[in-house]
Amino acid sequence: MLHEPSHHFTGTPADASGSPGFAVEACLIRVEAGSADLYLDRPGRAGSRRRLARLHPGDIAVPLGADSLGLRLLVFPGPEARLSSLEPAAFRTALDAAETGAIAAAERWIERTVRACGTPLEGHPGFLGEGAGPIDSGFVLRPAEGLVWVSVTEGALTTALPGSGPAQAGDLPVPVVAATGGIISEHGAQIVGRGSARLAQDGGLARAFADYQARLARSLAAGVAAADATEAAFVAGKPARDRAVLAA
């Protein structure tokens, strides 16, 4: 089963203040009806919540996992929303069984999070399809639609998730989406592209999805660190700005 009945939902409240939100930690959260907002949160840091995406019926929110790097995701349901919960092990099983609903939910999750966190890559546009082939230096490849999982057999790639690290030969496949995705190689690479169903048939979809979550956590953490550095630089520069105003 892709998800449990909605009356089994056992979400963890976001905090003890009566907030209507739920932490995405032990279980996946699935929107059954209505809509919900997905937020990034730094527990214990006031004012740190950042809205990432709107979730619709059939969409899931997935825990960042052991590599959360001090971050967590929160789901705030709308007035008419109905949620259900799902154990991560059950979802992994559904992915490797190539269940259509699980694959669709995983692909929507990747698309929404890449759109929220990814940055466009600059280069010559190119088409990414299934099968083996080269990616020439300076070309940004993305599928015409949907999602393609890319394995690197030689060389290295940069993905659209800043701070997530390169994809290299021997790494698990990385997902590339049409909307705000893409891959680029500084020196060229050899790659193999597969759709989600094919990757599931090959027995690697659940592991690749878990690896994507780790990459997502690193990218989110890098974004938080960059924002902190910008804020610190702004605060450090305040005395100089104040002196400049007084001297004007």
Phi and psi in degrees as a GROMACS rama.xvg file:
@    title "Ramachandran Plot"
@    xaxis  label "Phi"
@    yaxis  label "Psi"
@TYPE xy
-71.3585  -35.4769  LEU-2
-149.988  159.549  HIS-3
-84.3529  159.759  GLU-4
-56.7787  146.161  PRO-5
-62.2673  -26.7176  SER-6
-73.1171  -5.58527  HIS-7
-91.0357  5.81158  HIS-8
-62.8501  126.851  PHE-9
-130.141  55.2994  THR-10
-67.3659  150.108  GLY-11
-90.9112  123.219  THR-12
-55.4035  146.6  PRO-13
-62.0835  -35.4362  ALA-14
-160.344  -175.824  ASP-15
-94.3049  12.3986  ALA-16
-94.1414  6.80037  SER-17
86.6156  12.9032  GLY-18
-60.2576  141.482  SER-19
-78.0236  1.67944  PRO-20
-86.9777  163.93  GLY-21
-128.383  139.529  PHE-22
-79.4429  135.992  ALA-23
-93.9394  89.6385  VAL-24
-126.284  -76.081  GLU-25
-75.8542  -32.615  ALA-26
-127.773  159.094  CYS-27
-73.6417  150.572  LEU-28
-116.543  131.521  ILE-29
-118.509  136.117  ARG-30
-85.5641  117.532  VAL-31
-89.507  -36.8165  GLU-32
-152.491  156.868  ALA-33
72.5345  -146.597  GLY-34
-146.91  166.179  SER-35
-149.119  154.708  ALA-36
-104.093  137.457  ASP-37
-100.556  129.435  LEU-38
-124.8  150.303  TYR-39
-95.8369  137.988  LEU-40
-136.497  145.774  ASP-41
-115.001  99.3822  ARG-42
-53.4894  133.674  PRO-43
85.2372  -1.52207  GLY-44
-113.033  104.755  ARG-45
-63.094  139.557  ALA-46
72.3644  17.6469  GLY-47
-95.161  -5.67252  SER-48
-69.9296  138.076  ARG-49
-131.423  125.373  ARG-50
-72.5282  131.964  ARG-51
-106.841  -41.1231  LEU-52
-165.091  162.095  ALA-53
-101.669  130.079  ARG-54
-103.602  139.58  LEU-55
-119.453  172.208  HIS-56
-51.9689  130.816  PRO-57
94.808  -16.7858  GLY-58
-77.096  152.19  ASP-59
-121.362  158.514  ILE-60
-121.099  130.362  ALA-61
-115.771  132.705  VAL-62
-57.8094  146.786  PRO-63
-71.1363  -22.1025  LEU-64
89.7663  -164.429  GLY-65
-65.0578  -24.1329  ALA-66
-96.2131  36.4739  ASP-67
-70.9984  -17.5309  SER-68
57.1322  39.5582  LEU-69
80.6593  8.55929  GLY-70
-111.77  161.428  LEU-71
-149.425  162.765  ARG-72
-105.822  144.923  LEU-73
-124.172  146.672  LEU-74
-118.912  125.508  VAL-75
-112.723  105.433  PHE-76
-71.7532  147.2  PRO-77
-74.2855  176.152  GLY-78
-57.7197  -36.9576  PRO-79
-105.089  14.7691  GLU-80
-75.8744  149.283  ALA-81
-132.85  128.569  ARG-82
-115.535  156.524  LEU-83
-135.135  162.505  SER-84
-118.529  156.444  SER-85
-145.905  132.567  LEU-86
-67.6745  137.349  GLU-87
-55.1649  -38.2586  PRO-88
-62.4088  -38.9627  ALA-89
-66.4761  -37.44  ALA-90
-69.2536  -40.3242  PHE-91
-60.751  -41.4379  ARG-92
-62.2696  -42.376  THR-93
-64.4087  -37.5679  ALA-94
-64.93  -48.7341  LEU-95
-71.582  -16.8629  ASP-96
-85.4952  1.52214  ALA-97
59.7653  35.4732  ALA-98
-66.4074  128.9  GLU-99
-57.7075  -44.0491  THR-100
-64.1747  -40.3738  GLY-101
-66.3115  -43.0198  ALA-102
-63.8677  -43.6059  ILE-103
-62.2296  -41.604  ALA-104
-65.7455  -41.6017  ALA-105
-63.7039  -42.5955  ALA-106
-66.5407  -39.3114  GLU-107
-64.9216  -39.3812  ARG-108
-60.9641  -45.7071  TRP-109
-62.8085  -45.1391  ILE-110
-60.7186  -43.4312  GLU-111
-67.754  -41.3742  ARG-112
-74.3172  -34.5796  THR-113
-66.7212  -40.0321  VAL-114
-62.9438  -36.8083  ARG-115
-77.1567  -34.1628  ALA-116
-114.322  -18.3469  CYS-117
-78.579  163.361  GLY-118
-126.091  140.909  THR-119
-61.4364  141.166  PRO-120
-95.4006  141.743  LEU-121
-99.3625  130.532  GLU-122
167.044  -174.285  GLY-123
-76.1357  127.349  HIS-124
-70.1935  143.965  PRO-125
-148.599  161.621  GLY-126
-92.869  134.862  PHE-127
-110.81  121.219  LEU-128
-125.85  -174.016  GLY-129
-80.3889  154.487  GLU-130
108.728  174.423  GLY-131
-92.8178  149.463  ALA-132
173.518  177.321  GLY-133
-92.4446  158.399  PRO-134
-121.317  117.312  ILE-135
-76.621  154.135  ASP-136
-57.5247  132.913  SER-137
86.3701  -1.04554  GLY-138
-98.2625  135.783  PHE-139
-101.601  115.482  VAL-140
-102.955  138.352  LEU-141
-150.91  152.804  ARG-142
-70.6074  156.734  PRO-143
-66.2621  -32.2859  ALA-144
-156.938  161.431  GLU-145
70.6574  -141.896  GLY-146
-142.933  140.533  LEU-147
-129.114  134.319  VAL-148
-90.5362  129.155  TRP-149
-114.384  126.271  VAL-150
-104.851  137.211  SER-151
-96.032  124.235  VAL-152
-101.49  -18.1061  THR-153
-158.232  133.316  GLU-154
91.6963  -155.409  GLY-155
-151.137  155.363  ALA-156
-127.372  154.875  LEU-157
-109.426  135.012  THR-158
-101.914  178.808  THR-159
-81.619  -0.294013  ALA-160
-95.4808  101.485  LEU-161
-63.0011  138.99  PRO-162
82.5467  0.141725  GLY-163
-86.7155  -10.1633  SER-164
91.825  160.422  GLY-165
-74.3721  161.218  PRO-166
-102.825  122.813  ALA-167
-123.872  168.929  GLN-168
-57.5033  131.631  ALA-169
95.0808  -15.233  GLY-170
-73.9577  161.949  ASP-171
-66.5531  155.496  LEU-172
-59.5727  146.592  PRO-173
-111.598  142.655  VAL-174
-82.604  141.418  PRO-175
-126.238  122.397  VAL-176
-107.18  157.108  VAL-177
-74.7763  -37.0845  ALA-178
-65.3056  -60.8432  ALA-179
-134.362  38.475  THR-180
-111.026  -150.209  GLY-181
128.101  158.651  GLY-182
-134.661  150.326  ILE-183
-142.821  148.563  ILE-184
-125.684  128.62  SER-185
-67.6309  -37.3176  GLU-186
-119.159  11.3515  HIS-187
87.5582  154.813  GLY-188
-158.855  164.113  ALA-189
-108.959  131.553  GLN-190
-135.016  163.891  ILE-191
-129.974  125.999  VAL-192
-104.324  136.624  GLY-193
-138.342  144.948  ARG-194
-75.0647  167.531  GLY-195
-62.2379  -42.0129  SER-196
-63.3877  -41.4471  ALA-197
-66.152  -40.9544  ARG-198
-64.1251  -37.3394  LEU-199
-64.416  -42.1485  ALA-200
-61.3144  -31.9236  GLN-201
-82.0081  -1.89623  ASP-202
81.6246  19.7869  GLY-203
-121.611  4.08961  GLY-204
-68.657  -46.3432  LEU-205
-62.8243  -41.877  ALA-206
-67.1634  -39.7136  ARG-207
-66.3797  -37.6598  ALA-208
-65.3362  -41.3429  PHE-209
-63.538  -38.1059  ALA-210
-65.4204  -37.2599  ASP-211
-61.0093  -41.1162  TYR-212
-60.6151  -39.477  GLN-213
-65.4842  -40.2747  ALA-214
-64.8384  -39.9373  ARG-215
-61.5219  -43.7899  LEU-216
-61.8131  -42.4603  ALA-217
-64.2081  -39.171  ARG-218
-67.1311  -42.6835  SER-219
-62.9196  -41.6729  LEU-220
-64.5175  -39.1758  ALA-221
-64.2481  -39.1499  ALA-222
-64.5427  -40.8373  GLY-223
-63.5104  -44.0014  VAL-224
-62.6146  -39.7651  ALA-225
-64.9992  -41.0099  ALA-226
-64.9259  -39.5968  ALA-227
-62.8542  -41.9554  ASP-228
-64.2484  -40.1515  ALA-229
-63.8121  -42.3686  THR-230
-65.1212  -42.6622  GLU-231
-63.0679  -40.8299  ALA-232
-65.1383  -37.5432  ALA-233
-64.8715  -44.3917  PHE-234
-65.5735  -42.5454  VAL-235
-63.608  -29.4391  ALA-236
-86.4173  -3.55036  GLY-237
-61.7057  -44.8652  LYS-238
-57.3795  -41.6322  PRO-239
-65.0357  -39.2421  ALA-240
-66.0314  -39.4584  ARG-241
-63.8566  -42.1476  ASP-242
-63.0262  -38.2102  ARG-243
-64.6732  -37.8792  ALA-244
-67.5469  -42.9991  VAL-245
-66.2309  -31.9221  LEU-246
-79.9958  -14.1394  ALA-247
